[in-house]
């Protein structure tokens, strides 16, 4: 594992983020949003890995990495949501705020799918 990339279930991370955003979009309270997100995670894991641990292909390090990435992503989404819901910027700043939030999410997704920066490495490092 030295120097290797840690493998994670990227679809799970995207699914959880979508479930979390759906709960926020529907106007549920924070407890209900977290509860429905946890239920979505458990349903996904139950459907994807029906026999439990024997089907789970990730080791303990990958599992902790997936959970920490999931919590970090949800916290960032929630902070962006709170900032957008509570701050009322002047008219021209709304577009700039939306573009900045979109750019941030694109950078986060690129970091999720290309964590090693494959396109930025020189040929000598490969």
CNS distance restraints for C-alpha pairs under 8 A (distance, minus, plus):
assign (resid   1 and name CA) (resid   5 and name CA) 7.65 0.50 0.50
assign (resid   5 and name CA) (resid 115 and name CA) 7.90 0.50 0.50
assign (resid   5 and name CA) (resid 116 and name CA) 7.56 0.50 0.50
assign (resid   6 and name CA) (resid  61 and name CA) 7.84 0.50 0.50
assign (resid   6 and name CA) (resid  62 and name CA) 5.96 0.50 0.50
assign (resid   6 and name CA) (resid  65 and name CA) 7.50 0.50 0.50
assign (resid   7 and name CA) (resid  58 and name CA) 7.58 0.50 0.50
assign (resid   7 and name CA) (resid  62 and name CA) 5.98 0.50 0.50
assign (resid   8 and name CA) (resid  58 and name CA) 7.74 0.50 0.50
assign (resid   8 and name CA) (resid  62 and name CA) 6.19 0.50 0.50
assign (resid   8 and name CA) (resid  63 and name CA) 7.57 0.50 0.50
assign (resid   8 and name CA) (resid  65 and name CA) 7.29 0.50 0.50
assign (resid   8 and name CA) (resid  66 and name CA) 5.54 0.50 0.50
assign (resid   9 and name CA) (resid  13 and name CA) 6.72 0.50 0.50
assign (resid   9 and name CA) (resid  66 and name CA) 7.03 0.50 0.50
assign (resid  10 and name CA) (resid  14 and name CA) 6.34 0.50 0.50
assign (resid  10 and name CA) (resid 112 and name CA) 7.59 0.50 0.50
assign (resid  10 and name CA) (resid 113 and name CA) 7.62 0.50 0.50
assign (resid  11 and name CA) (resid  15 and name CA) 5.93 0.50 0.50
assign (resid  12 and name CA) (resid  16 and name CA) 6.03 0.50 0.50
assign (resid  12 and name CA) (resid  41 and name CA) 7.51 0.50 0.50
assign (resid  12 and name CA) (resid  44 and name CA) 7.49 0.50 0.50
assign (resid  13 and name CA) (resid  17 and name CA) 6.22 0.50 0.50
assign (resid  13 and name CA) (resid  66 and name CA) 7.84 0.50 0.50
assign (resid  13 and name CA) (resid  69 and name CA) 7.87 0.50 0.50
assign (resid  13 and name CA) (resid  70 and name CA) 5.79 0.50 0.50
assign (resid  14 and name CA) (resid  18 and name CA) 6.16 0.50 0.50
assign (resid  15 and name CA) (resid  19 and name CA) 6.18 0.50 0.50
assign (resid  16 and name CA) (resid  20 and name CA) 6.06 0.50 0.50
assign (resid  16 and name CA) (resid  37 and name CA) 6.31 0.50 0.50
assign (resid  16 and name CA) (resid  40 and name CA) 6.86 0.50 0.50
assign (resid  16 and name CA) (resid  41 and name CA) 6.41 0.50 0.50
assign (resid  16 and name CA) (resid  70 and name CA) 7.61 0.50 0.50
assign (resid  17 and name CA) (resid  21 and name CA) 6.09 0.50 0.50
assign (resid  17 and name CA) (resid  73 and name CA) 7.39 0.50 0.50
assign (resid  17 and name CA) (resid  74 and name CA) 6.34 0.50 0.50
assign (resid  17 and name CA) (resid  77 and name CA) 7.90 0.50 0.50
assign (resid  18 and name CA) (resid  22 and name CA) 6.02 0.50 0.50
assign (resid  19 and name CA) (resid  23 and name CA) 6.29 0.50 0.50
assign (resid  19 and name CA) (resid  36 and name CA) 7.54 0.50 0.50
assign (resid  19 and name CA) (resid  37 and name CA) 5.75 0.50 0.50
assign (resid  19 and name CA) (resid  40 and name CA) 6.85 0.50 0.50
assign (resid  20 and name CA) (resid  24 and name CA) 6.38 0.50 0.50
assign (resid  20 and name CA) (resid  33 and name CA) 6.25 0.50 0.50
assign (resid  20 and name CA) (resid  34 and name CA) 7.31 0.50 0.50
assign (resid  20 and name CA) (resid  36 and name CA) 7.71 0.50 0.50
assign (resid  20 and name CA) (resid  37 and name CA) 5.57 0.50 0.50
assign (resid  20 and name CA) (resid  74 and name CA) 7.33 0.50 0.50
assign (resid  21 and name CA) (resid  25 and name CA) 5.92 0.50 0.50
assign (resid  21 and name CA) (resid  77 and name CA) 7.90 0.50 0.50
assign (resid  22 and name CA) (resid  26 and name CA) 6.12 0.50 0.50
assign (resid  23 and name CA) (resid  27 and name CA) 6.55 0.50 0.50
assign (resid  23 and name CA) (resid  28 and name CA) 5.71 0.50 0.50
assign (resid  23 and name CA) (resid  32 and name CA) 7.66 0.50 0.50
assign (resid  23 and name CA) (resid  33 and name CA) 5.05 0.50 0.50
assign (resid  23 and name CA) (resid  36 and name CA) 7.33 0.50 0.50
assign (resid  23 and name CA) (resid  37 and name CA) 7.88 0.50 0.50
assign (resid  24 and name CA) (resid  28 and name CA) 5.91 0.50 0.50
assign (resid  24 and name CA) (resid  29 and name CA) 7.76 0.50 0.50
assign (resid  24 and name CA) (resid  33 and name CA) 6.54 0.50 0.50
assign (resid  28 and name CA) (resid  32 and name CA) 5.90 0.50 0.50
assign (resid  28 and name CA) (resid  33 and name CA) 5.96 0.50 0.50
assign (resid  29 and name CA) (resid  33 and name CA) 6.13 0.50 0.50
assign (resid  30 and name CA) (resid  34 and name CA) 6.15 0.50 0.50
assign (resid  31 and name CA) (resid  35 and name CA) 5.99 0.50 0.50
assign (resid  32 and name CA) (resid  36 and name CA) 5.89 0.50 0.50
assign (resid  33 and name CA) (resid  37 and name CA) 6.06 0.50 0.50
assign (resid  34 and name CA) (resid  38 and name CA) 6.14 0.50 0.50
assign (resid  35 and name CA) (resid  39 and name CA) 6.22 0.50 0.50
assign (resid  36 and name CA) (resid  40 and name CA) 6.10 0.50 0.50
assign (resid  37 and name CA) (resid  41 and name CA) 6.27 0.50 0.50
assign (resid  38 and name CA) (resid  42 and name CA) 6.24 0.50 0.50
assign (resid  39 and name CA) (resid  43 and name CA) 6.04 0.50 0.50
assign (resid  40 and name CA) (resid  44 and name CA) 6.07 0.50 0.50
assign (resid  41 and name CA) (resid  45 and name CA) 6.15 0.50 0.50
assign (resid  42 and name CA) (resid  46 and name CA) 5.99 0.50 0.50
assign (resid  43 and name CA) (resid  47 and name CA) 6.13 0.50 0.50
assign (resid  44 and name CA) (resid  48 and name CA) 5.94 0.50 0.50
assign (resid  45 and name CA) (resid  49 and name CA) 5.57 0.50 0.50
assign (resid  45 and name CA) (resid  50 and name CA) 7.57 0.50 0.50
assign (resid  46 and name CA) (resid  50 and name CA) 5.20 0.50 0.50
assign (resid  46 and name CA) (resid  52 and name CA) 7.33 0.50 0.50
assign (resid  49 and name CA) (resid  53 and name CA) 7.86 0.50 0.50
assign (resid  49 and name CA) (resid  55 and name CA) 5.35 0.50 0.50
assign (resid  49 and name CA) (resid  56 and name CA) 6.20 0.50 0.50
assign (resid  50 and name CA) (resid  55 and name CA) 7.17 0.50 0.50
assign (resid  51 and name CA) (resid  55 and name CA) 5.81 0.50 0.50
assign (resid  52 and name CA) (resid  56 and name CA) 6.29 0.50 0.50
assign (resid  58 and name CA) (resid  62 and name CA) 5.57 0.50 0.50
assign (resid  58 and name CA) (resid  63 and name CA) 6.15 0.50 0.50
assign (resid  59 and name CA) (resid  63 and name CA) 6.17 0.50 0.50
assign (resid  60 and name CA) (resid  64 and name CA) 6.20 0.50 0.50
assign (resid  61 and name CA) (resid  65 and name CA) 6.10 0.50 0.50
assign (resid  62 and name CA) (resid  66 and name CA) 6.04 0.50 0.50
assign (resid  63 and name CA) (resid  67 and name CA) 6.23 0.50 0.50
assign (resid  64 and name CA) (resid  68 and name CA) 6.03 0.50 0.50
assign (resid  65 and name CA) (resid  69 and name CA) 5.98 0.50 0.50
assign (resid  66 and name CA) (resid  70 and name CA) 6.04 0.50 0.50
assign (resid  67 and name CA) (resid  71 and name CA) 6.19 0.50 0.50
assign (resid  68 and name CA) (resid  72 and name CA) 6.06 0.50 0.50
assign (resid  69 and name CA) (resid  73 and name CA) 6.05 0.50 0.50
assign (resid  70 and name CA) (resid  74 and name CA) 6.20 0.50 0.50
assign (resid  71 and name CA) (resid  75 and name CA) 6.10 0.50 0.50
assign (resid  72 and name CA) (resid  76 and name CA) 6.23 0.50 0.50
assign (resid  73 and name CA) (resid  77 and name CA) 6.19 0.50 0.50
assign (resid  74 and name CA) (resid  78 and name CA) 6.04 0.50 0.50
assign (resid  75 and name CA) (resid  79 and name CA) 6.10 0.50 0.50
assign (resid  76 and name CA) (resid  80 and name CA) 6.19 0.50 0.50
assign (resid  77 and name CA) (resid  81 and name CA) 6.10 0.50 0.50
assign (resid  78 and name CA) (resid  82 and name CA) 6.05 0.50 0.50
assign (resid  79 and name CA) (resid  83 and name CA) 6.06 0.50 0.50
assign (resid  80 and name CA) (resid  84 and name CA) 6.13 0.50 0.50
assign (resid  80 and name CA) (resid 101 and name CA) 7.14 0.50 0.50
assign (resid  81 and name CA) (resid  85 and name CA) 6.04 0.50 0.50
assign (resid  82 and name CA) (resid  86 and name CA) 5.88 0.50 0.50
assign (resid  83 and name CA) (resid  87 and name CA) 5.60 0.50 0.50
assign (resid  84 and name CA) (resid  88 and name CA) 7.53 0.50 0.50
assign (resid  89 and name CA) (resid  93 and name CA) 5.69 0.50 0.50
assign (resid  89 and name CA) (resid  94 and name CA) 6.00 0.50 0.50
assign (resid  90 and name CA) (resid  94 and name CA) 6.74 0.50 0.50
assign (resid  91 and name CA) (resid  95 and name CA) 7.92 0.50 0.50
assign (resid  92 and name CA) (resid  96 and name CA) 7.05 0.50 0.50
assign (resid  93 and name CA) (resid  97 and name CA) 5.95 0.50 0.50
assign (resid  94 and name CA) (resid  98 and name CA) 6.18 0.50 0.50
assign (resid  95 and name CA) (resid  99 and name CA) 6.16 0.50 0.50
assign (resid  96 and name CA) (resid 100 and name CA) 6.08 0.50 0.50
assign (resid  97 and name CA) (resid 101 and name CA) 6.14 0.50 0.50
assign (resid  98 and name CA) (resid 102 and name CA) 6.10 0.50 0.50
assign (resid  99 and name CA) (resid 103 and name CA) 6.02 0.50 0.50
assign (resid 100 and name CA) (resid 104 and name CA) 6.08 0.50 0.50
assign (resid 101 and name CA) (resid 105 and name CA) 6.27 0.50 0.50
assign (resid 102 and name CA) (resid 106 and name CA) 6.20 0.50 0.50
assign (resid 103 and name CA) (resid 107 and name CA) 6.17 0.50 0.50
assign (resid 104 and name CA) (resid 108 and name CA) 6.18 0.50 0.50
assign (resid 105 and name CA) (resid 109 and name CA) 6.14 0.50 0.50
assign (resid 106 and name CA) (resid 110 and name CA) 6.12 0.50 0.50
assign (resid 107 and name CA) (resid 111 and name CA) 6.12 0.50 0.50
assign (resid 108 and name CA) (resid 112 and name CA) 6.20 0.50 0.50
assign (resid 109 and name CA) (resid 113 and name CA) 6.19 0.50 0.50
assign (resid 110 and name CA) (resid 114 and name CA) 5.60 0.50 0.50
assign (resid 110 and name CA) (resid 115 and name CA) 7.46 0.50 0.50
assign (resid 111 and name CA) (resid 115 and name CA) 4.82 0.50 0.50
assign (resid 111 and name CA) (resid 117 and name CA) 7.68 0.50 0.50
assign (resid 114 and name CA) (resid 118 and name CA) 6.57 0.50 0.50
assign (resid 117 and name CA) (resid 121 and name CA) 6.64 0.50 0.50
assign (resid 121 and name CA) (resid 125 and name CA) 6.48 0.50 0.50
assign (resid 121 and name CA) (resid 126 and name CA) 7.33 0.50 0.50
assign (resid 122 and name CA) (resid 126 and name CA) 7.20 0.50 0.50
